[in-house]
C-alpha cells in the first residue's frame, strides 16, 4: 500500500514537471503546512520580502560612477507630489561638475505622461537646486516643479543635464 502511494506521488511530481509545476508545487505546499500560509515571494518574518527592488541595474550604477562620478541616484515625489526631487552623491568632483553647472538647465522627462518638468526659479530663493562646486562625498539635490502632478510615484523618468542622461529612474 505504501508503494502505491509513493508511485502516485512520484507520478504527480513528474506530471507537474511536464505541465509547468503547478500540481507539484501544490502537492509540496500541502505536504509542508508551515509554508502553506505564506504567499510565494514572501518570507516568514511579518510578510516582508527578502528581495529589494533595485533602482537601476548594476551596470548602470557602475557607468554613472565611472563616467559621471556620481552614485546613489534617487528620484522622489515630495510636497504631496508638487515637486519631484532628484538627488545624488558625488564620488569624483571633477567628473560630476557638469551636474551642478548653473549654465545648464536640467530637465525631467516623463515619457509615459508626455511631459517635461523644469526647475522653478523663485523671486527670493532662486532656483530649487544646488549649484555650488561639487565636492566628493557630499549629496546634492534639485527639485522639479510638478504643478499638475502628472508625474506620480512608480513612473519611470529620465533626467537630462547637458550631456548627462539618467534614463529609466523610478519615482519613489
C-alpha atoms as one frame of an Amber mdcrd trajectory, in Angstrom:
protein
   0.000   0.000   0.000   2.864   2.390   0.833   4.466   1.566  -2.528   1.266
   2.546  -4.378   1.164   5.923  -2.569   4.827   6.520  -3.337   4.322   5.688
  -7.020   1.292   8.003  -7.134   3.251  10.891  -5.576   6.159  10.376  -7.989
   3.734  10.254 -10.917   2.130  13.507  -9.743   5.530  15.205  -9.488   6.569
  14.026 -12.958   3.242  15.197 -14.406   3.756  18.544 -12.677   7.163  18.910
 -14.297   5.655  18.425 -17.735   2.686  20.726 -17.075   4.625  23.650 -15.597
   4.872  22.671 -11.914   1.526  23.918 -10.574   0.475  20.447  -9.355   3.882
  19.594  -7.931   4.015  22.945  -6.076   0.519  22.445  -4.673   1.462  18.942
  -3.518   4.683  20.143  -1.845   2.930  23.040  -0.099   0.177  20.837   1.282
   2.807  18.360   2.487   4.587  21.106   4.478   1.928  23.021   6.474   4.420
  25.577   7.856   4.871  27.116   4.373   1.283  26.719   3.212   0.090  30.053
   4.661   2.968  32.160   3.287   2.352  33.553  -0.213   5.036  32.914  -2.829
   7.829  35.506  -2.824   7.444  36.355   0.869   9.449  35.171   3.823   8.058
  34.009   7.124   9.018  37.184   9.035   5.989  39.507   9.157   5.251  39.178
   5.436   8.419  41.008   4.405  10.166  40.155   1.173  13.822  39.208   1.128
  14.112  40.770  -2.338  14.596  44.521  -2.584  13.867  46.309  -5.860  16.936
  47.790  -7.500  16.762  51.442  -8.570  18.779  50.613 -11.655  20.838  47.732
 -12.968  24.362  47.115 -11.648  25.939  48.090 -14.954  24.108  51.420 -14.963
  25.333  52.186 -11.442  28.902  51.415 -12.476  28.511  53.583 -15.568  27.324
  56.602 -13.549  30.156  56.112 -11.052  32.913  55.711 -13.675  31.822  58.234
 -16.295  29.985  60.881 -14.247  31.444  60.355 -10.770  28.028  60.050  -9.074
  26.253  57.321  -7.123  23.003  56.755  -5.211  20.754  58.381  -7.796  17.217
  58.719  -6.471  14.013  60.427  -7.539  11.245  61.107  -5.016   7.872  62.804
  -5.150   7.776  65.355  -2.309   5.398  68.049  -1.074   2.326  65.950  -1.933
   3.628  65.396  -5.436   4.034  69.114  -6.256   7.817  68.649  -6.524   9.976
  65.824  -7.833  13.340  65.734  -6.045  16.380  64.281  -7.812  19.354  63.601
  -5.548  22.768  62.031  -5.992  26.044  61.539  -4.161  29.278  62.819  -5.695
  32.185  60.365  -5.857  34.500  62.359  -8.144  34.071  66.161  -8.077  35.766
  66.746 -11.445  33.544  64.288 -13.304  30.339  65.429 -11.546  30.992  69.130
 -12.216  28.518  69.467 -15.126  25.615  68.338 -12.930  25.958  71.480 -10.782
  26.706  73.872 -13.653  24.364  76.908 -13.447  24.503  77.420 -17.219  22.910
  74.028 -17.945  19.174  73.721 -17.497  18.159  70.317 -16.059  15.046  68.625
 -17.411  12.976  65.758 -16.113  11.356  63.874 -18.979   8.428  61.565 -18.271
   7.740  59.575 -21.464   4.684  57.770 -20.059   2.734  61.001 -19.475   4.390
  63.016 -22.277   5.656  65.799 -20.014   8.887  67.678 -19.409   9.457  69.252
 -16.000  11.920  72.052 -15.268  13.387  73.552 -12.114  11.350  76.569 -10.968
  13.043  79.867 -10.196  11.521  81.754  -7.259  11.947  85.507  -6.705  13.632
  85.480  -3.304  15.031  81.962  -3.285  16.268  81.453  -6.850  16.396  78.045
  -8.495  15.490  74.998  -6.417  18.839  73.301  -6.949  22.329  73.261  -5.531
  24.791  74.834  -7.914  27.910  75.148  -5.794  31.195  73.493  -6.718  30.937
  69.704  -6.386  32.785  68.034  -3.503  33.417  64.300  -3.233  31.430  62.559
  -0.524  28.569  65.097  -0.449  24.996  64.658  -1.600  23.292  67.156  -3.890
  19.696  67.663  -4.990  17.447  69.563  -7.352  13.659  69.897  -7.342  11.485
  69.893 -10.455   8.082  71.581 -10.459   5.177  69.175 -10.964   2.153  71.514
 -10.651  -0.426  69.270 -12.333   1.001  66.174 -10.633   1.437  64.490 -13.980
   4.465  62.551 -12.717   3.492  60.095  -9.985   5.186  57.536  -7.786   6.171
  54.465  -9.769   6.650  56.337 -13.065   9.887  55.831 -14.967  11.581  59.109
 -15.835  14.741  60.429 -17.488  16.952  63.198 -16.111  18.864  65.284 -18.677
  21.514  67.842 -17.654  23.610  68.833 -20.664  25.387  65.640 -21.788  24.334
  63.742 -18.624  21.408  61.364 -19.158  19.996  59.157 -16.411  17.319  57.034
 -18.078  14.690  54.783 -16.524  14.841  56.056 -12.933  11.761  55.145 -10.867
   9.968  57.851  -8.868   9.665  56.731  -5.250
